Amino acid sequence: MNNEWFECKVKYEKTMENGLVKKVTEPYLVDALNFTEAEARIIEEITPFMTGAFEVSDIKRAHYAELFEAPGDDSADKFFRAKLLFITLDEKSGKEKKTSQNVLVQAADLRDSIKRLDEGMKGSMMDYTIASVTETAIMDIFHYVVHHKKAGEDKPEYEA
């Protein structure tokens, strides 16, 4: 299945460290088939963590060719958008052509993001250049989870 990523912004009242309540908008990345499903999924994912009212204030497509996550690494609490330039050769004209792709890297800081990006790209056959790396405001990523039925649960109504 091809991943379709949507950036969903959730607006809610957050109690700050100093005790004051402030309205905040936080972006989350959701793997979904379309905008409708993205909204339903972010509501489902976020509801257990919210104590008061919240709203999904914006949903837009997020174009990431690849995600490099750091599961289990609590220090990697930020997400960085890296723009990569790939150099390809046009066989007809013989000229070099640059194409760009955005990838998302979970890391602790800028240096760590570049290290993790290079590590993730090790298996790539294409030459690439890092054009830019920018910290995003993304709070978390929610992947599409396929629920598998246990063996024997899906029995036919009749035996053949």
C-alpha positions as CSV (number, residue, x, y, z in Angstrom):
1,M,0.0,0.0,0.0
2,N,1.3,3.4,-0.9
3,N,1.5,5.8,2.0
4,E,-0.5,9.0,1.7
5,W,0.5,11.4,4.5
6,F,-1.7,14.2,5.8
7,E,-0.7,16.9,8.2
8,C,-3.6,17.4,10.6
9,K,-3.6,20.5,12.9
10,V,-5.4,20.0,16.2
11,K,-6.5,23.1,18.2
12,Y,-7.1,22.8,22.0
13,E,-6.6,24.4,25.3
14,K,-3.4,23.3,26.9
15,T,-2.3,23.8,30.6
16,M,1.2,25.3,30.5
17,E,3.9,24.5,33.0
18,N,3.1,27.8,34.9
19,G,-0.5,26.7,35.3
20,L,-2.0,29.1,32.7
21,V,-4.3,27.7,30.1
22,K,-3.4,28.7,26.5
23,K,-5.0,27.8,23.1
24,V,-2.5,25.9,21.0
25,T,-2.5,24.3,17.6
26,E,-0.3,21.3,17.1
27,P,0.4,19.4,13.8
28,Y,0.4,15.6,13.6
29,L,1.2,13.4,10.6
30,V,-1.4,10.8,9.7
31,D,-1.3,7.9,7.2
32,A,-4.7,7.8,5.5
33,L,-6.4,7.1,2.2
34,N,-8.1,10.5,1.9
35,F,-9.0,13.7,3.8
36,T,-12.1,12.3,5.3
37,E,-10.2,9.3,6.7
38,A,-7.4,11.5,7.9
39,E,-9.8,13.6,10.0
40,A,-11.5,10.5,11.4
41,R,-8.1,8.9,12.3
42,I,-6.7,12.0,14.0
43,I,-9.8,12.3,16.1
44,E,-9.6,8.6,17.0
45,E,-5.8,8.8,17.8
46,I,-5.9,12.1,19.8
47,T,-9.1,11.7,21.8
48,P,-7.6,9.5,24.6
49,F,-5.0,12.2,25.3
50,M,-7.4,15.2,25.4
51,T,-9.2,16.2,28.6
52,G,-11.3,19.1,27.1
53,A,-12.7,20.0,23.8
54,F,-10.6,20.1,20.7
55,E,-11.0,20.6,16.9
56,V,-9.2,19.6,13.8
57,S,-8.5,23.0,12.4
58,D,-6.7,22.1,9.2
59,I,-5.7,19.1,7.0
60,K,-3.3,19.2,4.1
61,R,-1.4,16.6,2.1
62,A,2.2,16.2,3.3
63,H,4.6,15.0,0.5
64,Y,7.3,12.8,2.1
65,A,9.0,10.2,0.0
66,E,10.4,8.5,3.1
67,L,10.2,8.6,6.9
68,F,13.2,7.8,9.0
69,E,11.9,7.2,12.5
70,A,13.7,6.5,15.8
71,P,11.4,4.1,17.7
72,G,12.5,3.6,21.3
73,D,14.8,6.6,21.3
74,D,13.2,9.0,23.8
75,S,15.8,11.7,23.0
76,A,14.7,11.8,19.4
77,D,11.6,13.9,20.1
78,K,11.7,16.3,17.1
79,F,10.9,15.8,13.4
80,F,13.1,17.4,10.7
81,R,12.1,17.9,7.0
82,A,15.1,17.2,4.8
83,K,15.1,18.2,1.1
84,L,17.2,15.9,-0.9
85,L,18.4,16.5,-4.4
86,F,19.0,13.5,-6.7
87,I,21.1,13.8,-9.8
88,T,20.0,11.7,-12.7
89,L,21.2,11.6,-16.3
90,D,18.8,12.2,-19.1
91,E,19.6,9.5,-21.6
92,K,18.3,11.3,-24.6
93,S,20.0,14.7,-24.1
94,G,22.9,13.5,-21.9
95,K,22.3,16.3,-19.5
96,E,22.2,16.0,-15.7
97,K,18.8,16.6,-14.2
98,K,18.1,17.3,-10.5
99,T,15.0,16.1,-8.8
100,S,14.1,16.9,-5.2
101,Q,12.2,14.9,-2.6
102,N,11.3,15.6,1.0
103,V,11.9,13.1,3.7
104,L,11.0,13.3,7.4
105,V,13.6,12.4,10.0
106,Q,13.0,11.9,13.7
107,A,16.0,13.0,15.7
108,A,17.1,14.9,18.9
109,D,18.7,17.8,17.1
110,L,20.0,19.1,13.7
111,R,23.3,17.1,13.8
112,D,21.5,14.0,14.8
113,S,18.9,14.4,12.0
114,I,21.7,14.5,9.4
115,K,23.4,11.5,10.9
116,R,20.1,9.5,10.9
117,L,19.4,10.7,7.4
118,D,22.7,9.5,6.1
119,E,22.3,6.2,8.0
120,G,18.8,5.7,6.4
121,M,20.0,6.5,2.9
122,K,23.0,4.0,3.1
123,G,21.2,1.5,1.0
124,S,20.2,4.0,-1.8
125,M,21.8,3.4,-5.2
126,M,21.2,7.1,-6.2
127,D,23.6,9.9,-5.4
128,Y,22.0,12.6,-3.4
129,T,22.8,16.0,-1.9
130,I,21.1,17.4,1.2
131,A,19.7,20.8,0.1
132,S,18.2,21.7,3.4
133,V,17.1,20.4,6.8
134,T,14.4,22.2,8.8
135,E,12.9,21.4,12.1
136,T,9.1,21.0,11.9
137,A,6.4,21.5,14.5
138,I,5.1,17.9,14.0
139,M,4.3,16.4,17.4
140,D,3.8,12.8,16.4
141,I,3.1,10.3,13.6
142,F,0.2,8.0,13.3
143,H,0.7,5.1,10.9
144,Y,-2.0,3.1,9.3
145,V,-2.5,-0.1,11.3
146,V,-4.1,-3.1,9.6
147,H,-6.0,-5.3,12.1
148,H,-5.6,-8.9,11.2
149,K,-8.2,-11.5,12.2
150,K,-7.2,-14.4,14.2
151,A,-7.1,-17.8,12.5
152,G,-10.5,-19.5,12.6
153,E,-12.5,-16.2,13.2
154,D,-13.6,-15.8,9.7
155,K,-15.5,-19.0,9.0
156,P,-17.8,-19.5,6.0
157,E,-21.5,-19.8,6.6
158,Y,-21.6,-23.2,5.0
159,E,-19.1,-26.0,4.3
160,A,-18.4,-26.8,0.6
